[in-house]
Amino acid sequence: MTQRELNENYYQTSDLSLTTTISLFFPIEKIDRSNIRKAIFIFRKTPELEKLIDQYFRNEIKISPQVYFNQLRVVKARLYANE
């Protein structure tokens, strides 16, 4: 996958809170661990994903704390699974 292809077709973030929220609705396509200090989570870009990200930053998403923290555990398990 080229960098251009990555930028055009995928959304990338290192924000764990945002990643956890997005992953409740969309699958994590890949985790880029090339930087040992910061993992980059990669999601396929869609209009729905972009809308969700906007809602996240406008604080418009309501999620049960229990559901959120369970998902956070899932994300962290995936992050550290292949170390």
C-alpha positions in Angstrom: 0.0 0.0 0.0 1.5 3.3 -1.1 1.4 6.4 1.1 -0.9 8.2 -1.4 -3.3 5.2 -1.4 -3.2 5.2 2.4 -4.0 8.9 2.6 -6.8 8.7 0.1 -8.6 5.6 1.2 -7.8 5.2 4.9 -8.1 7.3 8.0 -5.1 7.1 10.4 -5.0 8.1 14.1 -2.8 7.5 17.1 -5.5 8.7 19.5 -6.5 5.7 21.6 -9.8 7.3 22.8 -10.8 8.1 19.2 -9.7 4.7 18.0 -11.8 3.0 20.8 -14.9 5.0 19.8 -14.4 4.4 16.0 -13.8 0.7 16.6 -17.2 0.3 18.2 -18.7 1.0 14.7 -15.9 0.2 12.2 -13.2 -2.5 12.1 -9.6 -1.6 12.6 -8.0 -2.4 9.2 -4.4 -2.4 10.4 -2.2 -1.2 13.2 1.1 0.4 12.0 3.7 -0.3 14.7 6.7 1.0 12.7 7.3 3.8 15.3 8.1 2.0 18.5 6.7 4.9 20.6 3.4 5.4 18.8 1.0 3.0 17.1 -1.1 4.3 14.2 -4.6 2.8 13.9 -5.9 2.6 10.3 -9.6 2.6 9.3 -11.1 2.5 5.8 -12.5 5.9 4.9 -16.2 6.2 4.3 -18.6 9.1 4.6 -20.1 7.4 7.7 -16.7 7.2 9.3 -16.0 10.9 8.6 -19.4 11.7 10.1 -18.6 9.7 13.2 -15.3 11.4 13.6 -17.0 14.8 13.4 -19.5 13.8 16.0 -16.7 12.6 18.2 -14.9 15.9 18.1 -18.2 17.8 18.6 -18.9 15.6 21.7 -22.2 14.3 20.2 -21.7 10.6 20.7 -23.3 8.9 23.7 -21.8 5.6 24.7 -22.3 3.5 27.8 -19.1 3.8 29.9 -19.1 0.0 30.4 -19.3 -0.6 26.6 -16.5 1.9 26.0 -14.1 0.5 28.5 -14.8 -3.1 27.3 -13.9 -1.9 23.8 -10.8 -0.2 25.1 -9.7 -3.5 26.5 -10.3 -5.1 23.1 -8.2 -2.4 21.3 -5.4 -2.7 23.8 -5.3 -6.5 23.5 -5.1 -6.2 19.7 -2.4 -3.5 20.0 -0.2 -5.6 22.3 -1.0 -9.1 20.9 1.8 -9.2 18.3 4.7 -7.6 20.2 
